[in-house]
Amino acid sequence: MSWLEALILGLVQGLTEYLPVSSSGHLQIFSSFFGIEGEENLTFAVVVHAATVCSTIVVLRGEIWALLKGLFRFSWNPETEYIAKIVLSMIPVAVVGVFFKEDVEVLFGSGLFVVGISLLLTAGLLAFAYYARPRLKTNISFLDAFVIGIAQACAVLPGLSRSGSTIATGILLGNNKENVAKFSFLMVLVPILGETFLDLLKGGFSPAESSISATALLVGFVSAFLSGYVACNWMLNLVKKGKLIWFAVYCLVVAIGILCFN
């Protein structure tokens, strides 16, 4: 992988991580275009996902700091309750990561057909959430948090947008759009950082093993971080305005293109 390819793929990852169009699906599309497959693709994907998590921390630093201050009061308060909901939402994806990691890696190497089908599912979910009119709730409940977590676990499929699945599910459950968007971005922090840490312990980021140079990894990380910072702020504003239907149209067009020309 050249530094230019890493730059382009990092930009793709950062821009699509927060937009409901599937970052993993777009990363696989562009990786296939560049001929990047197997371990090299998986290693780079983990690096740029970690970069976008870091951009989330920067964008939502105020909310994260408030939650941490509430947690270290060592009492049951709104911040502690919110963190408990985030922890609950991580259980489904943790189960998938522990028991089905190899199956997920196989899916990432199965070609673009799976991506096309998953993008169709993303388009349908976004459209359904846009036209549905559930009764609105004040706060995200523990049950809602767990159901949103199940949606996140399903979104390990390449092409099924994580942000699209979790935000749409939260909206369908009757939650405030802005609250759901922030919850969606916060709930992914620990799983991705945890996966990155475990891979680091295994030595999975050695250039000799992944055939990716340290320069390419650094370029990819920086480009994903900067573009992710921009996209995260943009997505929070878009969700408030309820413009998700246009992303459904986009996913539909890309899916049809993939399935027709794959």
C-alpha positions in Angstrom: 0.0 0.0 0.0 1.4 3.4 -1.0 1.1 6.5 1.1 -1.3 8.0 -1.5 -3.6 4.9 -1.3 -3.4 5.2 2.5 -4.4 8.9 2.2 -7.4 8.2 0.0 -8.6 5.2 2.1 -8.1 7.2 5.3 -10.2 10.0 3.9 -12.9 7.5 2.8 -13.0 5.9 6.3 -13.1 9.2 8.1 -15.9 10.7 6.0 -18.0 7.6 5.9 -17.6 6.4 9.6 -20.2 8.9 10.8 -22.3 9.3 7.7 -24.9 6.4 7.5 -23.4 4.9 4.3 -21.1 2.2 5.9 -17.4 3.0 6.3 -16.5 -0.7 6.2 -18.4 -1.1 2.9 -16.7 1.9 1.3 -13.3 0.9 2.6 -13.7 -2.5 1.1 -14.9 -1.0 -2.2 -11.9 1.2 -2.5 -9.5 -1.5 -1.2 -10.8 -3.8 -4.0 -10.2 -1.0 -6.5 -6.6 -0.7 -5.3 -6.1 -4.4 -5.0 -5.6 -4.4 -1.3 -6.9 -7.6 0.3 -6.5 -10.0 3.2 -4.4 -9.2 6.3 -3.3 -5.9 4.8 -6.8 -4.7 4.4 -7.9 -5.8 7.9 -4.8 -4.2 9.6 -5.4 -0.9 7.8 -9.1 -1.0 8.7 -8.3 -1.3 12.4 -5.9 1.6 12.2 -8.3 4.0 10.5 -11.2 3.0 12.8 -9.0 3.8 15.8 -8.3 7.2 14.2 -12.0 8.0 13.8 -12.6 7.0 17.4 -10.0 9.5 18.4 -11.8 12.2 16.4 -15.0 11.3 18.2 -13.3 11.9 21.5 -12.2 15.3 20.4 -15.7 16.3 19.0 -17.6 15.0 22.1 -14.9 15.9 24.6 -17.4 18.0 26.6 -19.9 15.2 26.9 -17.2 12.7 27.7 -15.7 14.9 30.4 -19.1 15.4 32.0 -19.8 11.7 32.1 -16.4 11.0 33.6 -16.9 13.6 36.3 -20.3 12.1 37.2 -18.8 8.6 37.2 -16.1 9.5 39.7 -18.6 10.9 42.2 -19.2 7.2 42.9 -23.0 7.6 43.2 -25.9 6.7 41.1 -26.5 9.9 39.1 -27.7 10.7 35.5 -24.1 10.4 34.2 -23.5 7.0 35.9 -26.9 5.8 34.5 -25.9 7.0 31.0 -22.6 5.1 31.2 -24.4 2.0 32.4 -26.6 2.2 29.3 -23.5 2.5 27.1 -22.0 -0.5 28.8 -25.2 -2.5 28.3 -25.2 -1.5 24.6 -21.7 -3.0 24.1 -22.7 -6.5 25.2 -24.0 -7.7 21.8 -21.0 -6.5 19.9 -18.7 -8.0 22.5 -20.4 -11.4 22.1 -19.9 -11.1 18.3 -16.2 -10.1 18.7 -15.4 -12.9 21.1 -17.3 -15.8 19.6 -17.6 -14.9 15.9 -14.5 -12.8 15.1 -13.2 -15.3 12.5 -16.6 -15.4 10.8 -16.6 -11.6 10.5 -13.1 -11.6 9.0 -14.2 -14.1 6.4 -17.1 -11.8 5.5 -14.6 -9.0 5.0 -12.8 -11.1 2.5 -15.8 -12.4 0.7 -16.0 -9.8 -2.0 -18.3 -7.0 -2.9 -21.5 -9.0 -3.2 -22.1 -9.0 0.6 -21.4 -5.2 0.6 -24.0 -4.6 -2.0 -26.7 -6.6 -0.2 -25.8 -4.9 3.1 -26.0 -1.4 1.5 -29.5 -2.3 0.3 -30.4 -3.2 3.9 -28.9 0.1 5.1 -31.0 2.0 2.5 -34.2 0.2 3.6 -33.5 0.8 7.3 -32.8 4.6 6.8 -35.9 5.0 4.7 -38.1 3.2 7.2 -36.8 5.3 10.0 -37.4 8.5 8.0 -41.0 7.8 7.3 -41.9 6.1 10.6 -43.5 8.3 13.2 -43.1 6.6 16.6 -44.2 8.2 19.9 -41.3 10.3 21.1 -39.5 9.6 24.4 -37.6 11.9 26.7 -34.6 9.6 27.4 -33.0 6.5 26.0 -34.1 3.6 28.2 -32.0 0.6 29.2 -34.0 -1.6 26.9 -33.5 0.9 24.0 -29.8 0.9 24.7 -29.6 -2.9 24.5 -31.7 -3.0 21.2 -29.4 -0.3 19.7 -26.5 -2.4 20.8 -27.9 -5.4 18.9 -28.2 -3.1 15.8 -24.5 -2.2 16.3 -23.6 -5.9 16.5 -25.4 -6.6 13.2 -23.5 -3.8 11.6 -20.3 -5.8 11.7 -21.4 -6.9 8.2 -19.4 -4.9 5.6 -21.8 -2.5 3.9 -24.3 -2.4 6.8 -23.7 1.1 8.3 -23.1 1.1 12.0 -24.1 4.7 12.5 -27.1 4.2 10.2 -28.2 1.1 11.9 -27.9 2.4 15.5 -29.3 5.9 14.8 -32.2 4.5 12.7 -33.0 1.9 15.4 -33.0 4.6 18.1 -35.3 6.8 16.1 -37.7 3.9 15.4 -37.8 3.3 19.2 -39.0 6.9 19.6 -35.8 8.6 20.8 -34.7 12.1 20.1 -32.6 12.2 17.0 -29.8 14.3 18.5 -29.6 12.2 21.6 -29.5 9.0 19.6 -26.7 10.4 17.4 -24.5 11.2 20.4 -25.3 7.9 22.0 -24.4 6.1 18.8 -21.0 7.8 18.5 -20.2 7.3 22.2 -21.1 3.6 22.4 -18.6 2.6 19.8 -15.5 4.1 21.5 -14.7 1.3 23.9 -15.3 -1.7 21.5 -13.0 -0.2 18.7 -10.3 1.0 21.1 -10.4 -2.4 22.9 -10.1 -4.3 19.6 -7.2 -2.1 18.6 -5.4 -2.7 21.9 -5.8 -6.4 21.6 -4.4 -6.4 18.1 -1.5 -4.4 19.3 -0.8 -7.0 22.0 -0.8 -9.7 19.4 1.6 -7.8 17.2 -0.9 -7.5 14.4 0.4 -4.1 13.3 3.9 -5.2 12.5 4.7 -3.8 9.0 6.5 -7.2 8.3 3.2 -9.1 8.9 0.8 -6.7 7.3 3.1 -5.6 4.4 2.0 -2.0 5.1 4.8 0.5 5.8 4.7 2.6 9.0 4.5 5.7 6.8 1.3 4.5 5.1 -0.3 3.6 8.4 0.6 7.1 9.8 -0.8 8.9 6.7 -4.0 6.8 6.9 -4.4 7.5 10.6 -4.0 11.3 10.2 -6.3 11.5 7.2 -9.0 9.4 8.8 -8.7 11.5 12.0 -9.1 14.9 10.3 -11.9 13.8 7.9 -13.6 12.0 10.8 -13.5 15.2 12.8 -15.3 17.1 10.0 -17.8 14.3 9.3 -18.7 13.8 13.0 -19.7 17.5 13.4 -21.5 17.5 10.1 -23.5 14.3 11.0 -24.6 15.7 14.3 -26.1 18.7 12.5 -27.6 16.6 9.7 -29.4 14.3 12.2 -31.0 17.3 13.9 -32.5 18.4 10.5 -33.7 14.9 9.6 -31.9 14.6 6.3 -31.2 10.8 6.5 -33.4 9.9 3.5 -30.8 11.2 1.1 -28.3 8.8 2.5 -30.8 6.0 1.9 -31.0 7.0 -1.8 -27.2 7.1 -2.0 -26.8 3.6 -0.4 -29.5 2.3 -2.8 -27.7 3.7 -5.9 -24.3 2.4 -4.8 -25.7 -1.0 -3.9 -27.4 -1.3 -7.3 -24.1 -0.3 -9.0 -22.1 -2.9 -7.0 -24.6 -5.7 -7.7 -24.8 -4.9 -11.4 -21.1 -4.5 -12.1 -19.6 -6.9 -9.5 
